[in-house]
Amino acid sequence: MAIFIPEIFANAVNEKLGTTLRFGSVAFDATSLVSDIKSAGDTMHFPKLKRTATVETVVKGTPLTPATIDMTDSTAVIKYIGSAFRVYDSELSQIKGTVLDKIVEQVSTAMAKQIDTDLAAAADTAVFKSATAAADKITSAELQSGIDNFGDNVDTDSFAAIVINPKLRSSFVGMDEFVNTAKTYQTAGNAIVQNGIIGHYFGIPVIVTSNGTWDTTKLEAKTYIIKKDALGYVFQKNITLEESRQALLLATDVVASSLYSTKLLDDSGIVVCRKTVA
C-alpha cells in the first residue's frame, strides 16, 4: 500500500515550492515556449532575440536598409533533480498531519535551493558588473551606480527585483534611502520581511535569500538587480513521486524528482554588484 497519494503529495510540494523559490519568483517561466523539456536529451533551446532594429534618416528616393531578425541559438543544460527519503514500517503510523507537512517542506525547500542556485549561476553571466567596497556590505550609492548601467531604461515598472544575501540585510536596515518614510519615494513597512521581501528600494522589491548569493570561494555577497524577463527557466511543474519497497529493511523509499533548465535571456538585463568584479 502506498504511503502517500502521489497527486496530493506532488501538488503539496509544488504549492510549497512556489513560496520558497526566490530567484524563481522573479524569473520568466518559459515552459509554454519550450515544450520538449520532458523529452530525452541533455540540452534545450531557449528563445533569445538579438536587438537589431536601427533608425535611419529618410532620404527621398533612397530605400531604407532592412535589419534582419536574428534569433540566436541559446542553449541550456537540462537539470534532473530529486529528493529521496526512507520511511520505516515502525514509523509509518506517525506519517500523518504535522509530520507529512514537515516532509513536504523539506523536499520543496531542498528542490527550491538547487533551482535558485542554478538561476543565480545563470545571472552571474550577465554583462553588467558593478563593484562594492566591502564583501558583506552595500551602500545606496553602490546600488545607484549599479542601476546606472541601464542608462535611461530605468522605469521602476521595468525591474523585477533586487536580490540580496542575508548578510546585506543590515545594510538595508541602516540605509536612510530605504527606511526613511519621509522621503517621497519610500514605502512604509520597509525592513519588515514578508515572504522573503524585505521592502522596496526606490519602488523595486528587495528579496533576501541565501540561495546562490554568496561566493564561497571569495567569501563575498552578490547582489542582483534584475529586469523583468531577463532571467528564464523551464520547469516541469508536475513533480513525479515514486515509492520503492525495501522488504529486507522493512521500509519504503520515497523519491520525488523534477526536470528543469535555467538561462539568462537578456545579457544586459541584470547587474551583479559585488566586491570582486572580473
C-alpha positions as protocol buffer text, in pm:
chain_id: "A"
residue {
  index: 1
  type: MET
  ca { x: 0 y: 0 z: 0 }
}
residue {
  index: 2
  type: ALA
  ca { x: 129 y: 345 z: -96 }
}
residue {
  index: 3
  type: ILE
  ca { x: 246 y: 570 z: 186 }
}
residue {
  index: 4
  type: PHE
  ca { x: 144 y: 886 z: 2 }
}
residue {
  index: 5
  type: ILE
  ca { x: -117 y: 965 z: -261 }
}
residue {
  index: 6
  type: PRO
  ca { x: 117 y: 1080 z: -542 }
}
residue {
  index: 7
  type: GLU
  ca { x: -109 y: 1353 z: -683 }
}
residue {
  index: 8
  type: ILE
  ca { x: -177 y: 1508 z: -344 }
}
residue {
  index: 9
  type: PHE
  ca { x: 188 y: 1492 z: -235 }
}
residue {
  index: 10
  type: ALA
  ca { x: 315 y: 1638 z: -566 }
}
residue {
  index: 11
  type: ASN
  ca { x: 58 y: 1918 z: -554 }
}
residue {
  index: 12
  type: ALA
  ca { x: 160 y: 1999 z: -198 }
}
residue {
  index: 13
  type: VAL
  ca { x: 529 y: 2012 z: -293 }
}
residue {
  index: 14
  type: ASN
  ca { x: 457 y: 2231 z: -598 }
}
residue {
  index: 15
  type: GLU
  ca { x: 248 y: 2469 z: -391 }
}
residue {
  index: 16
  type: LYS
  ca { x: 519 y: 2494 z: -126 }
}
residue {
  index: 17
  type: LEU
  ca { x: 785 y: 2528 z: -393 }
}
residue {
  index: 18
  type: GLY
  ca { x: 614 y: 2842 z: -520 }
}
residue {
  index: 19
  type: THR
  ca { x: 663 y: 3008 z: -181 }
}
residue {
  index: 20
  type: THR
  ca { x: 1027 y: 2903 z: -131 }
}
residue {
  index: 21
  type: LEU
  ca { x: 1166 y: 2997 z: -473 }
}
residue {
  index: 22
  type: ARG
  ca { x: 1333 y: 3341 z: -455 }
}
residue {
  index: 23
  type: PHE
  ca { x: 1513 y: 3379 z: -786 }
}
residue {
  index: 24
  type: GLY
  ca { x: 1237 y: 3171 z: -939 }
}
residue {
  index: 25
  type: SER
  ca { x: 980 y: 3428 z: -830 }
}
residue {
  index: 26
  type: VAL
  ca { x: 1141 y: 3696 z: -1048 }
}
residue {
  index: 27
  type: ALA
  ca { x: 1241 y: 3475 z: -1342 }
}
residue {
  index: 28
  type: PHE
  ca { x: 1036 y: 3431 z: -1659 }
}
residue {
  index: 29
  type: ASP
  ca { x: 857 y: 3098 z: -1689 }
}
residue {
  index: 30
  type: ALA
  ca { x: 929 y: 2989 z: -2048 }
}
residue {
  index: 31
  type: THR
  ca { x: 775 y: 2644 z: -2006 }
}
residue {
  index: 32
  type: SER
  ca { x: 496 y: 2714 z: -2256 }
}
residue {
  index: 33
  type: LEU
  ca { x: 754 y: 2818 z: -2516 }
}
residue {
  index: 34
  type: VAL
  ca { x: 973 y: 2511 z: -2477 }
}
residue {
  index: 35
  type: SER
  ca { x: 752 y: 2207 z: -2481 }
}
residue {
  index: 36
  type: ASP
  ca { x: 1026 y: 1946 z: -2522 }
}
residue {
  index: 37
  type: ILE
  ca { x: 1154 y: 1964 z: -2163 }
}
residue {
  index: 38
  type: LYS
  ca { x: 1007 y: 1623 z: -2085 }
}
residue {
  index: 39
  type: SER
  ca { x: 1174 y: 1462 z: -2388 }
}
residue {
  index: 40
  type: ALA
  ca { x: 1508 y: 1289 z: -2385 }
}
residue {
  index: 41
  type: GLY
  ca { x: 1823 y: 1496 z: -2427 }
}
residue {
  index: 42
  type: ASP
  ca { x: 2085 y: 1693 z: -2237 }
}
residue {
  index: 43
  type: THR
  ca { x: 2018 y: 2047 z: -2364 }
}
residue {
  index: 44
  type: MET
  ca { x: 1729 y: 2266 z: -2470 }
}
residue {
  index: 45
  type: HIS
  ca { x: 1694 y: 2579 z: -2680 }
}
residue {
  index: 46
  type: PHE
  ca { x: 1561 y: 2898 z: -2523 }
}
residue {
  index: 47
  type: PRO
  ca { x: 1408 y: 3171 z: -2741 }
}
residue {
  index: 48
  type: LYS
  ca { x: 1651 y: 3466 z: -2739 }
}
residue {
  index: 49
  type: LEU
  ca { x: 1611 y: 3765 z: -2972 }
}
residue {
  index: 50
  type: LYS
  ca { x: 1907 y: 3988 z: -3057 }
}
residue {
  index: 51
  type: ARG
  ca { x: 1847 y: 4363 z: -3075 }
}
residue {
  index: 52
  type: THR
  ca { x: 1890 y: 4453 z: -3445 }
}
residue {
  index: 53
  type: ALA
  ca { x: 1645 y: 4740 z: -3505 }
}
residue {
  index: 54
  type: THR
  ca { x: 1807 y: 5068 z: -3618 }
}
residue {
  index: 55
  type: VAL
  ca { x: 1679 y: 5410 z: -3716 }
}
residue {
  index: 56
  type: GLU
  ca { x: 1788 y: 5598 z: -4030 }
}
residue {
  index: 57
  type: THR
  ca { x: 1728 y: 5942 z: -4173 }
}
residue {
  index: 58
  type: VAL
  ca { x: 1479 y: 5912 z: -4457 }
}
residue {
  index: 59
  type: VAL
  ca { x: 1615 y: 6041 z: -4790 }
}
residue {
  index: 60
  type: LYS
  ca { x: 1368 y: 6076 z: -5073 }
}
residue {
  index: 61
  type: GLY
  ca { x: 1430 y: 5811 z: -5336 }
}
residue {
  index: 62
  type: THR
  ca { x: 1671 y: 5617 z: -5117 }
}
residue {
  index: 63
  type: PRO
  ca { x: 1547 y: 5286 z: -4972 }
}
residue {
  index: 64
  type: LEU
  ca { x: 1587 y: 5210 z: -4604 }
}
residue {
  index: 65
  type: THR
  ca { x: 1826 y: 4930 z: -4511 }
}
residue {
  index: 66
  type: PRO
  ca { x: 1621 y: 4648 z: -4358 }
}
residue {
  index: 67
  type: ALA
  ca { x: 1754 y: 4486 z: -4043 }
}
residue {
  index: 68
  type: THR
  ca { x: 1737 y: 4109 z: -4026 }
}
residue {
  index: 69
  type: ILE
  ca { x: 1582 y: 3946 z: -3721 }
}
residue {
  index: 70
  type: ASP
  ca { x: 1845 y: 3728 z: -3559 }
}
residue {
  index: 71
  type: MET
  ca { x: 1721 y: 3454 z: -3329 }
}
residue {
  index: 72
  type: THR
  ca { x: 2042 y: 3343 z: -3160 }
}
residue {
  index: 73
  type: ASP
  ca { x: 2091 y: 2979 z: -3072 }
}
residue {
  index: 74
  type: SER
  ca { x: 2064 y: 2993 z: -2693 }
}
residue {
  index: 75
  type: THR
  ca { x: 2105 y: 2655 z: -2528 }
}
residue {
  index: 76
  type: ALA
  ca { x: 2099 y: 2548 z: -2166 }
}
residue {
  index: 77
  type: VAL
  ca { x: 2170 y: 2221 z: -1988 }
}
residue {
  index: 78
  type: ILE
  ca { x: 1867 y: 2029 z: -1869 }
}
residue {
  index: 79
  type: LYS
  ca { x: 1890 y: 1955 z: -1495 }
}
residue {
  index: 80
  type: TYR
  ca { x: 1734 y: 1649 z: -1340 }
}
residue {
  index: 81
  type: ILE
  ca { x: 1699 y: 1675 z: -961 }
}
residue {
  index: 82
  type: GLY
  ca { x: 1547 y: 1454 z: -697 }
}
residue {
  index: 83
  type: SER
  ca { x: 1493 y: 1418 z: -326 }
}
residue {
  index: 84
  type: ALA
  ca { x: 1462 y: 1082 z: -152 }
}
residue {
  index: 85
  type: PHE
  ca { x: 1375 y: 975 z: 198 }
}
residue {
  index: 86
  type: ARG
  ca { x: 1316 y: 641 z: 372 }
}
residue {
  index: 87
  type: VAL
  ca { x: 1016 y: 556 z: 587 }
}
residue {
  index: 88
  type: TYR
  ca { x: 1045 y: 254 z: 816 }
}
residue {
  index: 89
  type: ASP
  ca { x: 738 y: 44 z: 892 }
}
residue {
  index: 90
  type: SER
  ca { x: 780 y: 122 z: 1260 }
}
residue {
  index: 91
  type: GLU
  ca { x: 736 y: 493 z: 1179 }
}
residue {
  index: 92
  type: LEU
  ca { x: 456 y: 455 z: 926 }
}
residue {
  index: 93
  type: SER
  ca { x: 177 y: 516 z: 1174 }
}
residue {
  index: 94
  type: GLN
  ca { x: 338 y: 851 z: 1257 }
}
residue {
  index: 95
  type: ILE
  ca { x: 341 y: 976 z: 896 }
}
residue {
  index: 96
  type: LYS
  ca { x: 36 y: 1195 z: 918 }
}
residue {
  index: 97
  type: GLY
  ca { x: -60 y: 1553 z: 982 }
}
residue {
  index: 98
  type: THR
  ca { x: 230 y: 1765 z: 1101 }
}
residue {
  index: 99
  type: VAL
  ca { x: 494 y: 1505 z: 1010 }
}
residue {
  index: 100
  type: LEU
  ca { x: 371 y: 1494 z: 649 }
}
residue {
  index: 101
  type: ASP
  ca { x: 379 y: 1874 z: 635 }
}
residue {
  index: 102
  type: LYS
  ca { x: 741 y: 1871 z: 751 }
}
residue {
  index: 103
  type: ILE
  ca { x: 836 y: 1618 z: 483 }
}
residue {
  index: 104
  type: VAL
  ca { x: 670 y: 1834 z: 215 }
}
residue {
  index: 105
  type: GLU
  ca { x: 853 y: 2139 z: 347 }
}
residue {
  index: 106
  type: GLN
  ca { x: 1192 y: 1966 z: 346 }
}
residue {
  index: 107
  type: VAL
  ca { x: 1151 y: 1826 z: -6 }
}
residue {
  index: 108
  type: SER
  ca { x: 1030 y: 2155 z: -156 }
}
residue {
  index: 109
  type: THR
  ca { x: 1297 y: 2361 z: 23 }
}
residue {
  index: 110
  type: ALA
  ca { x: 1575 y: 2131 z: -100 }
}
residue {
  index: 111
  type: MET
  ca { x: 1450 y: 2150 z: -458 }
}
residue {
  index: 112
  type: ALA
  ca { x: 1398 y: 2527 z: -443 }
}
residue {
  index: 113
  type: LYS
  ca { x: 1751 y: 2581 z: -316 }
}
residue {
  index: 114
  type: GLN
  ca { x: 1900 y: 2393 z: -609 }
}
residue {
  index: 115
  type: ILE
  ca { x: 1680 y: 2566 z: -869 }
}
residue {
  index: 116
  type: ASP
  ca { x: 1753 y: 2910 z: -723 }
}
residue {
  index: 117
  type: THR
  ca { x: 2126 y: 2837 z: -711 }
}
residue {
  index: 118
  type: ASP
  ca { x: 2122 y: 2747 z: -1081 }
}
residue {
  index: 119
  type: LEU
  ca { x: 1928 y: 3064 z: -1164 }
}
residue {
  index: 120
  type: ALA
  ca { x: 2188 y: 3268 z: -974 }
}
residue {
  index: 121
  type: ALA
  ca { x: 2466 y: 3097 z: -1171 }
}
residue {
  index: 122
  type: ALA
  ca { x: 2288 y: 3191 z: -1494 }
}
residue {
  index: 123
  type: ALA
  ca { x: 2255 y: 3551 z: -1372 }
}
residue {
  index: 124
  type: ASP
  ca { x: 2630 y: 3561 z: -1300 }
}
residue {
  index: 125
  type: THR
  ca { x: 2694 y: 3555 z: -1677 }
}
residue {
  index: 126
  type: ALA
  ca { x: 2534 y: 3899 z: -1721 }
}
residue {
  index: 127
  type: VAL
  ca { x: 2733 y: 4169 z: -1899 }
}
residue {
  index: 128
  type: PHE
  ca { x: 2696 y: 4438 z: -1633 }
}
residue {
  index: 129
  type: LYS
  ca { x: 2908 y: 4415 z: -1318 }
}
residue {
  index: 130
  type: SER
  ca { x: 2935 y: 4686 z: -1052 }
}
residue {
  index: 131
  type: ALA
  ca { x: 3192 y: 4693 z: -771 }
}
residue {
  index: 132
  type: THR
  ca { x: 3123 y: 4735 z: -399 }
}
residue {
  index: 133
  type: ALA
  ca { x: 3381 y: 4842 z: -141 }
}
residue {
  index: 134
  type: ALA
  ca { x: 3305 y: 4565 z: 109 }
}
residue {
  index: 135
  type: ALA
  ca { x: 3242 y: 4192 z: 74 }
}
residue {
  index: 136
  type: ASP
  ca { x: 2948 y: 4180 z: 316 }
}
residue {
  index: 137
  type: LYS
  ca { x: 2801 y: 4532 z: 296 }
}
residue {
  index: 138
  type: ILE
  ca { x: 2641 y: 4755 z: 34 }
}
residue {
  index: 139
  type: THR
  ca { x: 2553 y: 5124 z: 22 }
}
residue {
  index: 140
  type: SER
  ca { x: 2280 y: 5319 z: -152 }
}
residue {
  index: 141
  type: ALA
  ca { x: 2545 y: 5491 z: -365 }
}
residue {
  index: 142
  type: GLU
  ca { x: 2671 y: 5150 z: -482 }
}
residue {
  index: 143
  type: LEU
  ca { x: 2319 y: 5040 z: -569 }
}
residue {
  index: 144
  type: GLN
  ca { x: 2267 y: 5361 z: -765 }
}
residue {
  index: 145
  type: SER
  ca { x: 2591 y: 5300 z: -956 }
}
residue {
  index: 146
  type: GLY
  ca { x: 2467 y: 4955 z: -1043 }
}
residue {
  index: 147
  type: ILE
  ca { x: 2132 y: 5086 z: -1167 }
}
residue {
  index: 148
  type: ASP
  ca { x: 2313 y: 5347 z: -1379 }
}
residue {
  index: 149
  type: ASN
  ca { x: 2430 y: 5062 z: -1604 }
}
residue {
  index: 150
  type: PHE
  ca { x: 2081 y: 5054 z: -1753 }
}
residue {
  index: 151
  type: GLY
  ca { x: 2115 y: 5406 z: -1889 }
}
residue {
  index: 152
  type: ASP
  ca { x: 1778 y: 5573 z: -1942 }
}
residue {
  index: 153
  type: ASN
  ca { x: 1594 y: 5239 z: -1924 }
}
residue {
  index: 154
  type: VAL
  ca { x: 1521 y: 5278 z: -1554 }
}
residue {
  index: 155
  type: ASP
  ca { x: 1141 y: 5288 z: -1528 }
}
residue {
  index: 156
  type: THR
  ca { x: 1053 y: 5136 z: -1193 }
}
residue {
  index: 157
  type: ASP
  ca { x: 799 y: 4900 z: -1350 }
}
residue {
  index: 158
  type: SER
  ca { x: 1070 y: 4750 z: -1572 }
}
residue {
  index: 159
  type: PHE
  ca { x: 1252 y: 4598 z: -1273 }
}
residue {
  index: 160
  type: ALA
  ca { x: 1164 y: 4255 z: -1137 }
}
residue {
  index: 161
  type: ALA
  ca { x: 1359 y: 4282 z: -809 }
}
residue {
  index: 162
  type: ILE
  ca { x: 1685 y: 4338 z: -629 }
}
residue {
  index: 163
  type: VAL
  ca { x: 1803 y: 4005 z: -482 }
}
residue {
  index: 164
  type: ILE
  ca { x: 2043 y: 4022 z: -186 }
}
residue {
  index: 165
  type: ASN
  ca { x: 2226 y: 3791 z: 52 }
}
residue {
  index: 166
  type: PRO
  ca { x: 2108 y: 3787 z: 418 }
}
residue {
  index: 167
  type: LYS
  ca { x: 2441 y: 3939 z: 524 }
}
residue {
  index: 168
  type: LEU
  ca { x: 2333 y: 4259 z: 347 }
}
residue {
  index: 169
  type: ARG
  ca { x: 2002 y: 4286 z: 532 }
}
residue {
  index: 170
  type: SER
  ca { x: 2160 y: 4506 z: 799 }
}
residue {
  index: 171
  type: SER
  ca { x: 2296 y: 4735 z: 527 }
}
residue {
  index: 172
  type: PHE
  ca { x: 1943 y: 4798 z: 403 }
}
residue {
  index: 173
  type: VAL
  ca { x: 1802 y: 4839 z: 754 }
}
residue {
  index: 174
  type: GLY
  ca { x: 2063 y: 5108 z: 819 }
}
residue {
  index: 175
  type: MET
  ca { x: 2012 y: 5277 z: 481 }
}
residue {
  index: 176
  type: ASP
  ca { x: 1828 y: 5609 z: 508 }
}
residue {
  index: 177
  type: GLU
  ca { x: 1710 y: 5577 z: 148 }
}
residue {
  index: 178
  type: PHE
  ca { x: 1544 y: 5250 z: 243 }
}
residue {
  index: 179
  type: VAL
  ca { x: 1383 y: 5315 z: 582 }
}
residue {
  index: 180
  type: ASN
  ca { x: 1314 y: 5690 z: 596 }
}
residue {
  index: 181
  type: THR
  ca { x: 945 y: 5721 z: 506 }
}
residue {
  index: 182
  type: ALA
  ca { x: 980 y: 6099 z: 496 }
}
residue {
  index: 183
  type: LYS
  ca { x: 1133 y: 6054 z: 152 }
}
residue {
  index: 184
  type: THR
  ca { x: 871 y: 6068 z: -125 }
}
residue {
  index: 185
  type: TYR
  ca { x: 998 y: 5754 z: -299 }
}
residue {
  index: 186
  type: GLN
  ca { x: 1000 y: 5538 z: 13 }
}
residue {
  index: 187
  type: THR
  ca { x: 748 y: 5277 z: 126 }
}
residue {
  index: 188
  type: ALA
  ca { x: 607 y: 5230 z: 476 }
}
residue {
  index: 189
  type: GLY
  ca { x: 687 y: 4890 z: 629 }
}
residue {
  index: 190
  type: ASN
  ca { x: 1033 y: 4852 z: 477 }
}
residue {
  index: 191
  type: ALA
  ca { x: 1268 y: 4620 z: 673 }
}
residue {
  index: 192
  type: ILE
  ca { x: 973 y: 4401 z: 778 }
}
residue {
  index: 193
  type: VAL
  ca { x: 1033 y: 4077 z: 588 }
}
residue {
  index: 194
  type: GLN
  ca { x: 732 y: 3902 z: 433 }
}
residue {
  index: 195
  type: ASN
  ca { x: 770 y: 3601 z: 202 }
}
residue {
  index: 196
  type: GLY
  ca { x: 1136 y: 3688 z: 153 }
}
residue {
  index: 197
  type: ILE
  ca { x: 1067 y: 4050 z: 54 }
}
residue {
  index: 198
  type: ILE
  ca { x: 1234 y: 4295 z: 291 }
}
residue {
  index: 199
  type: GLY
  ca { x: 1075 y: 4601 z: 131 }
}
residue {
  index: 200
  type: HIS
  ca { x: 1117 y: 4828 z: -172 }
}
residue {
  index: 201
  type: TYR
  ca { x: 1419 y: 5033 z: -277 }
}
residue {
  index: 202
  type: PHE
  ca { x: 1304 y: 5325 z: -495 }
}
residue {
  index: 203
  type: GLY
  ca { x: 995 y: 5116 z: -570 }
}
residue {
  index: 204
  type: ILE
  ca { x: 1190 y: 4799 z: -660 }
}
residue {
  index: 205
  type: PRO
  ca { x: 1116 y: 4488 z: -447 }
}
residue {
  index: 206
  type: VAL
  ca { x: 1415 y: 4370 z: -242 }
}
residue {
  index: 207
  type: ILE
  ca { x: 1431 y: 3992 z: -189 }
}
residue {
  index: 208
  type: VAL
  ca { x: 1654 y: 3825 z: 71 }
}
residue {
  index: 209
  type: THR
  ca { x: 1785 y: 3476 z: 4 }
}
residue {
  index: 210
  type: SER
  ca { x: 2089 y: 3258 z: 76 }
}
residue {
  index: 211
  type: ASN
  ca { x: 2038 y: 3067 z: -248 }
}
residue {
  index: 212
  type: GLY
  ca { x: 2328 y: 3144 z: -481 }
}
residue {
  index: 213
  type: THR
  ca { x: 2401 y: 3490 z: -337 }
}
residue {
  index: 214
  type: TRP
  ca { x: 2725 y: 3409 z: -152 }
}
residue {
  index: 215
  type: ASP
  ca { x: 3055 y: 3327 z: -322 }
}
residue {
  index: 216
  type: THR
  ca { x: 3204 y: 3056 z: -101 }
}
residue {
  index: 217
  type: THR
  ca { x: 3545 y: 3088 z: -270 }
}
residue {
  index: 218
  type: LYS
  ca { x: 3595 y: 3463 z: -245 }
}
residue {
  index: 219
  type: LEU
  ca { x: 3375 y: 3492 z: 65 }
}
residue {
  index: 220
  type: GLU
  ca { x: 3164 y: 3779 z: -63 }
}
residue {
  index: 221
  type: ALA
  ca { x: 2798 y: 3859 z: -114 }
}
residue {
  index: 222
  type: LYS
  ca { x: 2644 y: 3904 z: -456 }
}
residue {
  index: 223
  type: THR
  ca { x: 2357 y: 4147 z: -522 }
}
residue {
  index: 224
  type: TYR
  ca { x: 2147 y: 4112 z: -836 }
}
residue {
  index: 225
  type: ILE
  ca { x: 1949 y: 4400 z: -989 }
}
residue {
  index: 226
  type: ILE
  ca { x: 1714 y: 4215 z: -1223 }
}
residue {
  index: 227
  type: LYS
  ca { x: 1497 y: 4343 z: -1507 }
}
residue {
  index: 228
  type: LYS
  ca { x: 1171 y: 4169 z: -1593 }
}
residue {
  index: 229
  type: ASP
  ca { x: 1207 y: 3881 z: -1843 }
}
residue {
  index: 230
  type: ALA
  ca { x: 1589 y: 3890 z: -1816 }
}
residue {
  index: 231
  type: LEU
  ca { x: 1615 y: 3553 z: -1642 }
}
residue {
  index: 232
  type: GLY
  ca { x: 1424 y: 3247 z: -1756 }
}
residue {
  index: 233
  type: TYR
  ca { x: 1352 y: 2891 z: -1661 }
}
residue {
  index: 234
  type: VAL
  ca { x: 1166 y: 2591 z: -1792 }
}
residue {
  index: 235
  type: PHE
  ca { x: 1027 y: 2379 z: -1514 }
}
residue {
  index: 236
  type: GLN
  ca { x: 835 y: 2052 z: -1510 }
}
residue {
  index: 237
  type: LYS
  ca { x: 560 y: 2157 z: -1271 }
}
residue {
  index: 238
  type: ASN
  ca { x: 423 y: 1808 z: -1222 }
}
residue {
  index: 239
  type: ILE
  ca { x: 679 y: 1663 z: -982 }
}
residue {
  index: 240
  type: THR
  ca { x: 684 y: 1287 z: -1006 }
}
residue {
  index: 241
  type: LEU
  ca { x: 666 y: 1065 z: -700 }
}
residue {
  index: 242
  type: GLU
  ca { x: 781 y: 705 z: -679 }
}
residue {
  index: 243
  type: GLU
  ca { x: 789 y: 452 z: -398 }
}
residue {
  index: 244
  type: SER
  ca { x: 1024 y: 156 z: -375 }
}
residue {
  index: 245
  type: ARG
  ca { x: 962 y: -118 z: -121 }
}
residue {
  index: 246
  type: GLN
  ca { x: 1273 y: -230 z: 72 }
}
residue {
  index: 247
  type: ALA
  ca { x: 1135 y: -555 z: 215 }
}
residue {
  index: 248
  type: LEU
  ca { x: 1454 y: -671 z: 388 }
}
residue {
  index: 249
  type: LEU
  ca { x: 1474 y: -339 z: 570 }
}
residue {
  index: 250
  type: LEU
  ca { x: 1103 y: -329 z: 647 }
}
residue {
  index: 251
  type: ALA
  ca { x: 1098 y: 17 z: 492 }
}
residue {
  index: 252
  type: THR
  ca { x: 982 y: 213 z: 186 }
}
residue {
  index: 253
  type: ASP
  ca { x: 1191 y: 463 z: -12 }
}
residue {
  index: 254
  type: VAL
  ca { x: 1003 y: 764 z: -147 }
}
residue {
  index: 255
  type: VAL
  ca { x: 1158 y: 965 z: -432 }
}
residue {
  index: 256
  type: ALA
  ca { x: 1038 y: 1299 z: -569 }
}
residue {
  index: 257
  type: SER
  ca { x: 1201 y: 1429 z: -888 }
}
residue {
  index: 258
  type: SER
  ca { x: 1177 y: 1712 z: -1136 }
}
residue {
  index: 259
  type: LEU
  ca { x: 1325 y: 1830 z: -1465 }
}
residue {
  index: 260
  type: TYR
  ca { x: 1416 y: 2190 z: -1542 }
}
residue {
  index: 261
  type: SER
  ca { x: 1659 y: 2429 z: -1707 }
}
residue {
  index: 262
  type: THR
  ca { x: 1768 y: 2789 z: -1644 }
}
residue {
  index: 263
  type: LYS
  ca { x: 1903 y: 3061 z: -1874 }
}
residue {
  index: 264
  type: LEU
  ca { x: 1994 y: 3429 z: -1885 }
}
residue {
  index: 265
  type: LEU
  ca { x: 1769 y: 3554 z: -2165 }
}
residue {
  index: 266
  type: ASP
  ca { x: 1892 y: 3914 z: -2174 }
}
residue {
  index: 267
  type: ASP
  ca { x: 2268 y: 3960 z: -2126 }
}
residue {
  index: 268
  type: SER
  ca { x: 2219 y: 4327 z: -2037 }
}
residue {
  index: 269
  type: GLY
  ca { x: 1910 y: 4276 z: -1822 }
}
residue {
  index: 270
  type: ILE
  ca { x: 2091 y: 4209 z: -1493 }
}
residue {
  index: 271
  type: VAL
  ca { x: 2356 y: 4395 z: -1294 }
}
residue {
  index: 272
  type: VAL
  ca { x: 2567 y: 4196 z: -1047 }
}
residue {
  index: 273
  type: CYS
  ca { x: 2705 y: 4405 z: -759 }
}
residue {
  index: 274
  type: ARG
  ca { x: 2994 y: 4252 z: -565 }
}
residue {
  index: 275
  type: LYS
  ca { x: 3340 y: 4336 z: -433 }
}
residue {
  index: 276
  type: THR
  ca { x: 3535 y: 4134 z: -690 }
}
residue {
  index: 277
  type: VAL
  ca { x: 3442 y: 4233 z: -1044 }
}
residue {
  index: 278
  type: ALA
  ca { x: 3613 y: 4034 z: -1320 }
}
